[in-house]
Amino acid sequence: MKQYFVYILRCSDNSYYTGVTNDIEVRLAQHQSGKFPESYTYKRRPVELVFFYVFNDIIQAIVFEKQVKGWSRKKKEAIINDNWDQLKELSVCQNKSHSDNVDSKNQKGFDSAQPDTENK
């Protein structure tokens, strides 16, 4: 059965690159050698493989790769450090204006269920 790998590389500028491949050794060698000058990692070599996850289905691998690419640095570092349980905590909105982070007793806000009576 064919295997597919979603992987994360740490680049020389300390950024992360996420990709998917069916041959992780060959793909890592391609990144290291600079085989593709137009690629993200070309000017950020050397790179270090810091995470990979194995899939038997390419569709699942691609979905996971796209998901990880959209994650924050902290979420990527959580899985790199095998702290999968931390993902839920890191997914909570930290924006001060988010409804879960507003003290409703001391905050005047918009309540769409209330009629506009000031201008009538």
N, C-alpha and C positions, 0 to 999 in steps of 0.2 A: 504494500500500500504506500502510495506517495505521501510525503510529509511536506508541510509548508511551515515556514517560520516567520513570525512577526518579531522584529528585532529593534533594539534601540542602541545607537552608537553615541558615545560621548566624543565630541570633536575637540580639537586642540584649543578652540576658543571657549570651551566649556558649554557649548550649546549641545542640544540633542537632535539626532536625526532618527526618524522612525521609518522602517521599510518592511517589505514582505518579499520572501524568496522561497524557492524550493531547494536551494543549495546554499546553506549559510556560509560554508567555508569559501566557496568560489566568490560569493557576493562580498564577503569581508575583504578578500584579496583584491577584488575590483575597486572597492572603496580605498584601500590602502595604497594601491598602485596609481590611482588617479586615472583609471581607464576612461572615465567619462568627464572631460574637462568642464562640461556645462552643469555638472551635478553640484548639489549643495555642499557635499563633503570635499570636493576637489581642493578648495583653498583653505580647508579646515583640517588638513591631515597633520599628523597621524590621528587616526580614530581608534577608539577602543570599544569592543563589544561589551556592553554592560547589562544587557537583558535580552532574552529570547523566550518565546513561547511557541510550542509545537501544536499544529493543527493537522487533521487528516482531510479537511475539506477546505478548498481554496476560497470559497465564498465566505466561510466563517473567518478565515484568516484576513481577508480583505476588509470585512466589516470591522474586525477588531483593530486592524491597522488604522483605518480612518478614525475610529473612536479615539485611539491613543493620540493620533496627530492633533486632535482638537483639545486635548487635555492641557491643563496648566503644568508648569515645570514641577510643582509640588506633587501632583498626582503621578507624573511619570517617575519621579524619585521614589514615591511610595512603592510602586511595583518593582522598580529596580532593587529596592531594599527588602523586597518580599513582605511588604506591609499592606497586603490587600485589604485588610479590615479598615485601614485608614481612608480608603477611597470614599466611603459614604460621608465621613466627616468633612473631607475636602470638597465634597460636592455641594455643601450647604452654602447658600449665598451669603457673602460677608458684607455686601453693600449696606451702608448705614440706613438707606432709605427703604430697604426691603421690609415688607410688612412684619416679618418675624423678628426684625431688629429694631423696631420702633416701639418706644414706651407710649402706649396709647393713652395713658393718664395725663401725660405732660405734653402731648403732641397734638397740635391742631392739624387736621388732615382733611382730605376730600372724602366724603361719604356719598357715593352715588345714589344711595337709597333715600337721601334727605332732599326735600324740595328746596329750590332756590327761593327763599322768602325775602331776602334783603332788597331786591329790586322791584317788589310788587306793591 
